[in-house]
Amino acid sequence: MHMDESNATCRKRLTSIGLENMEANCQAYRTLLVTAPGLRTVHLVPFSSKRPDLPMMATKWLMSLMNKTLFLVSKLTRVWFPLLVQMMSHGAKVSMALPRALLLTTNKELTLPNVSIPNRPSALAVKEAAWGLARYAAISQDSSLVPIVEPQILLDGDHGIDRTFEVAQKVWAEVFVYLVAEDNVMFEGILLKRSMVTPGAECKDRATPEQVADYTLKLLQRRIPPAVPGIMFLSGGQSEVEATFNLNAMNHSPTPWHMSFSYARALQNTCLKTWRGLPENVKAAQDKLLIRAKANSLAQLGKYTGESYVY
């Protein structure tokens, strides 16, 4: 499960179920996710906060995370480093990765430009994003950390799947040019996080899982070296079921990469609506979360045969 609840993201999610964007509500929801029994892997993105009680809250999470595989990434602050050390001293399995925009020397974030398909991304925007990702990856590996390389290709718009494919090819070509030529990044020591090749979120012509798999695998085969060990897909613009079936379809074909998921909304949407901010609904909401987690766990193996899907 990917947890990426910045203040703005958490506000949107809380507002969608009629809850006020209060710190107590944010903490309650995050705690619901972290403490779900049976959830084995958490991709945690701790968001910077100046609240004095954050260490206390994080320590409570720590106890729930002790039996999980934790991928701690992004926005690392001085609050989280002691907790990480504490977890490692207790034998927790931790794979540490830098945020895609973290400057190690200052522990501050660098905002990289998003690639917007409807706005016809300029060559300069693509180069700037690729250069920043390559520098981040090189700095991470120099510090014995595993970088997660993620150019942000936004799926807003009503464009078709062919247009997404066209832009994605250009972006990923540029990324690997900089990873190799400029920074000599070792491919075996990175992970990729990317969107599937789908139509724009507002496109009326939706693609079948087989079409998404065909376009996405074609892109990967043309642009991603086989030395890269893993690709974690985002669910942007897809429904929960759609994201699961698309991932499942891709894993029906043999590839040199491990293709898994880094979903947030596609795991949490039903869970959030079930919870609705009510303590008595926590167990039912966690059960919904585990259903989606299990479905996608099977999908990364190409073994998902669950609920019916309407194209």
C-alpha positions in Angstrom: 0.0 0.0 0.0 1.2 3.5 -0.9 0.6 6.1 1.8 1.1 9.6 0.4 -1.1 11.8 2.4 0.2 15.3 2.2 -2.0 17.9 3.8 -3.6 18.8 0.5 -4.2 15.1 -0.4 -5.7 14.3 3.0 -8.0 17.3 2.7 -9.4 16.1 -0.6 -10.0 12.7 0.8 -11.6 13.9 4.0 -13.8 16.4 2.1 -15.0 13.6 -0.2 -16.7 11.9 2.8 -17.9 15.1 4.4 -15.2 15.4 7.1 -13.5 18.6 8.1 -9.8 18.8 7.3 -8.7 18.6 11.0 -5.5 17.1 12.2 -7.4 14.6 14.4 -9.3 13.3 11.3 -6.1 13.0 9.3 -4.4 11.1 12.1 -7.4 8.8 12.6 -7.4 7.9 8.9 -3.7 7.4 8.6 -3.8 5.3 11.8 -6.6 3.2 10.3 -4.4 2.4 7.3 -1.2 1.7 9.2 -2.8 -0.6 11.8 -4.8 -2.7 9.4 -4.1 -6.3 10.6 -2.9 -8.6 7.8 -1.4 -5.8 5.7 2.1 -6.9 5.2 3.8 -4.1 3.2 3.5 -0.4 3.6 5.0 2.2 1.2 5.1 5.1 3.7 5.6 8.7 2.6 5.8 10.6 5.9 4.8 14.2 5.2 6.7 17.0 6.9 4.9 18.4 9.9 5.8 20.9 12.6 3.3 19.5 15.1 5.1 18.9 18.4 3.1 15.6 18.9 4.2 14.1 15.6 6.9 11.9 17.3 4.3 10.5 19.7 1.9 9.7 16.9 4.7 8.2 14.8 5.9 6.1 17.7 2.4 4.6 17.9 2.6 3.8 14.2 6.0 2.2 14.8 4.6 -0.5 17.0 2.0 -1.4 14.3 4.7 -1.4 11.6 7.1 -3.8 13.4 5.7 -6.9 11.7 5.4 -5.4 8.3 7.8 -4.8 5.5 8.2 -1.0 5.4 9.4 0.9 2.4 10.2 4.3 3.9 10.4 7.0 1.3 10.1 10.7 0.7 10.0 13.8 2.8 12.3 12.5 5.5 12.6 14.9 8.4 14.6 14.8 11.6 11.5 13.4 13.3 11.6 10.2 11.3 15.3 9.4 11.3 15.4 8.4 15.0 12.3 6.2 14.5 14.0 4.5 11.5 17.0 3.7 13.6 14.7 2.4 16.4 12.9 0.2 13.9 16.1 -1.2 12.5 17.4 -2.0 16.0 14.2 -4.0 16.5 14.8 -6.1 13.4 12.2 -4.5 11.2 12.8 -5.0 7.5 13.4 -1.6 6.0 14.2 -0.6 2.4 15.1 3.1 2.5 14.7 5.3 -0.5 15.0 9.0 -0.8 12.2 11.2 -2.0 12.4 11.8 -5.7 13.1 15.5 -4.9 15.2 15.5 -1.7 18.5 17.4 -1.4 20.6 15.4 1.0 22.7 18.3 2.1 19.8 20.4 3.2 17.0 17.9 3.7 14.7 20.1 1.8 12.5 19.3 -1.2 13.1 20.3 -4.8 10.0 20.6 -6.9 10.3 18.9 -10.3 8.1 20.0 -13.2 5.1 17.8 -14.0 4.7 16.6 -17.6 1.2 17.6 -18.7 -0.1 15.9 -21.9 -2.9 18.3 -22.7 -0.4 21.2 -22.5 1.9 19.6 -25.0 5.0 19.3 -22.8 7.9 21.3 -24.1 11.3 19.7 -24.7 12.7 21.9 -22.0 10.1 20.7 -19.4 10.9 17.1 -20.2 14.7 17.6 -20.1 14.4 19.5 -16.8 12.4 16.7 -15.2 14.8 14.0 -16.6 17.9 15.9 -15.4 16.5 16.4 -11.9 15.5 12.7 -11.6 18.9 11.6 -12.7 20.7 13.8 -10.3 18.5 12.6 -7.5 19.2 9.0 -8.4 22.9 9.5 -8.5 23.0 11.2 -5.1 20.9 8.4 -3.7 23.2 5.7 -4.9 26.3 7.6 -3.8 24.7 7.5 -0.3 23.9 3.8 -0.5 20.2 4.4 -0.9 17.8 3.0 -3.5 16.2 5.8 -5.6 12.7 5.5 -6.9 12.7 7.2 -10.3 9.3 8.7 -11.1 8.7 11.3 -13.8 5.3 12.7 -13.1 3.2 12.3 -16.3 -0.2 13.7 -15.5 -3.2 11.8 -16.9 -5.5 14.8 -16.9 -7.2 15.5 -20.2 -9.4 13.9 -22.8 -6.6 12.6 -25.1 -6.6 9.0 -26.3 -4.2 6.2 -25.4 -2.0 6.8 -28.5 -1.2 10.3 -27.3 -0.3 9.0 -23.9 2.0 6.5 -25.5 3.7 9.1 -27.6 4.4 11.4 -24.7 5.5 8.6 -22.4 8.0 7.4 -25.0 9.7 10.8 -25.2 9.8 11.2 -21.4 11.3 7.9 -20.6 13.8 8.1 -23.4 15.0 11.4 -22.0 15.1 10.0 -18.4 17.4 7.2 -19.4 19.6 9.4 -21.5 20.4 11.5 -18.4 20.6 8.4 -16.1 23.3 7.0 -18.3 25.1 9.9 -20.0 25.1 12.5 -17.2 25.2 10.5 -14.0 26.2 6.9 -14.7 23.4 5.5 -12.5 23.5 1.8 -11.9 20.2 0.4 -13.3 20.3 -2.7 -11.0 20.1 -0.3 -8.0 16.9 1.7 -8.9 13.2 1.2 -8.9 10.8 2.8 -11.4 7.4 4.2 -10.4 5.3 5.1 -13.4 1.8 5.4 -14.7 0.3 2.8 -17.0 -0.3 3.8 -20.6 -4.0 4.7 -20.5 -6.3 7.2 -22.1 -6.7 10.6 -20.4 -8.8 10.6 -17.3 -11.6 12.5 -19.2 -11.4 10.4 -22.4 -14.7 8.8 -23.3 -13.1 5.9 -25.0 -11.9 3.7 -22.2 -9.3 1.0 -22.9 -9.6 -2.7 -22.0 -7.1 -4.3 -19.7 -5.6 -6.1 -22.7 -5.1 -2.8 -24.6 -3.5 -1.1 -21.5 -1.2 -4.1 -21.1 -0.3 -4.1 -24.8 0.6 -0.4 -24.9 2.3 -0.4 -21.6 4.5 -3.4 -22.3 5.4 -2.0 -25.7 6.6 1.1 -24.0 8.6 -0.8 -21.4 10.2 -3.0 -24.0 11.3 0.1 -26.1 12.5 2.3 -23.2 13.3 0.4 -20.0 16.5 -1.7 -19.8 16.1 -5.3 -18.6 18.7 -4.6 -15.8 16.1 -2.5 -13.9 14.7 -5.0 -11.3 11.3 -3.6 -10.6 8.5 -1.3 -11.9 5.8 0.0 -9.5 2.7 1.2 -11.2 0.6 4.1 -10.1 -3.2 3.9 -10.4 -3.8 7.6 -11.4 -7.1 8.1 -13.2 -8.3 4.5 -12.8 -11.0 3.0 -10.6 -10.0 0.4 -8.1 -11.2 -2.6 -10.2 -9.8 -1.1 -13.4 -6.3 -0.7 -11.9 -6.4 -4.3 -10.6 -7.4 -5.8 -13.9 -4.9 -3.7 -15.9 -2.0 -4.8 -13.6 -3.2 -8.4 -13.9 -3.3 -8.3 -17.7 0.3 -7.0 -17.8 1.5 -9.8 -15.7 0.2 -12.4 -18.1 3.2 -11.8 -20.3 6.8 -12.8 -19.3 9.0 -9.7 -18.8 12.5 -9.2 -17.3 11.0 -6.9 -14.6 9.0 -7.5 -11.5 5.8 -5.4 -12.2 3.9 -4.5 -9.0 1.9 -1.6 -7.7 2.2 1.5 -5.7 -1.5 2.4 -5.4 -3.1 4.9 -3.0 -6.5 5.8 -4.2 -7.1 2.4 -5.9 -6.6 0.7 -2.6 -8.2 3.2 -0.3 -11.3 4.6 -2.0 -13.8 2.0 -0.8 -12.0 1.8 2.6 -12.4 5.6 3.0 -16.1 5.6 2.1 -16.7 2.7 4.4 -15.0 4.5 7.3 -16.7 7.9 7.0 -14.9 9.1 10.1 -16.8 6.8 12.5 -14.7 4.7 15.0 -17.2 1.9 14.8 -16.5 1.6 11.1 -12.7 1.1 11.4 -12.8 -2.7 11.3 -15.1 -2.8 8.3 -13.0 -0.2 6.5 -9.8 -2.2 7.2 -11.5 -5.3 5.8 -12.2 -3.4 2.6 -8.6 -2.3 2.4 -7.4 -5.8 2.8 -9.7 -7.0 0.0 -8.1 -4.6 -2.4 -4.6 -5.3 -1.2 -5.2 -9.1 -1.7 -6.6 -8.5 -5.2 -3.6 -6.5 -6.3 -1.2 -8.9 -4.7 -2.7 -11.6 -7.0 -2.7 -9.2 -9.9 1.1 -8.7 -9.7 1.3 -12.4 -10.3 -1.2 -12.5 -13.1 -3.5 -14.6 -11.0 -6.4 -12.3 -10.3 -9.9 -13.7 -11.2 -12.1 -11.6 -9.0 -15.0 -9.3 -9.6 -16.5 -8.8 -13.0 -15.2 -5.9 -15.0 -17.3 -3.8 -17.4 -15.3 -2.1 -20.2 
